Amino acid sequence: MKPDNEIYDQQASEYDRLAQKYQWYGPEILFGLCYEFVNSGDALLDIGIGTGLCSSLFYKLGLEIYGMDNSEEMLEVCREKGITKGLKNWNLLDTPLPYPDAQYDHIISGGVFHFFKDLQPIFKEIARLTKPNGIFAFTIKAFSEEQSADSYSEFSKEGISIFAHSDGYIRELLTENAFQVFKELKFYALDDEEKDLLLKTYVTQQKYTY
């Protein structure tokens, strides 16, 4: 789910170049934190795959890549890279997601969850789709130290609502859905106004399937 896919459709052909311009190293961070837990031949679903920046690193390691995104133009750029087994154009607000239970060894999401106010439905679906002992790794916009203990904060950018989520809220959802946190890392990235954004990547493991 991206709230206004027209914006992302327009940016699709330039997305990878813009990621380099703004020094977006989120994919490398997520991949590096996951590296020891994944193996060649594993099936991985990338939620909000976009042009495949995150997934391409796992593809090079030999994983089978599947992805979903609501921008067909982004998916077309990803498709042209030849790194995926299957792609779906899908709004992530529409649950259940169109896959059977315990379909994937691992699930990742590198830059989507800041568009969600309530992450509970998508986390529940990810738990359903992940095989026992599978990895769920994702990046969120994080709270700064001075922010309250509320579950989220919201601001608007170009008419689009952006949400930061607290560590307590994330951990509560992970526990509810039987995920155990293995690793976590805060880091900064630049937005399109070259301002620092505080982000956080979690690597978790599914302890049982639904």
Secondary structure, 3 states (H helix, E strand, C coil): CCCCHHHHHHHHHHHHHHHHHCCCCHHHHHHHHHHHHCCCCCEEEEECCCCCHHHHHHHHCCCEEEEEECCHHHHHHHHHCCCEEEEEECCCCCCCCCCCCCCEEEEEECCCHHHCCCCHHHHHHHHHHEEEEEEEEEEEEECCCCCCCCCEEEEEECCEEEEEECHHHHHHHHHHCCEEEEEEEEEEEECCCCCEEEEEEEEEEECCCC
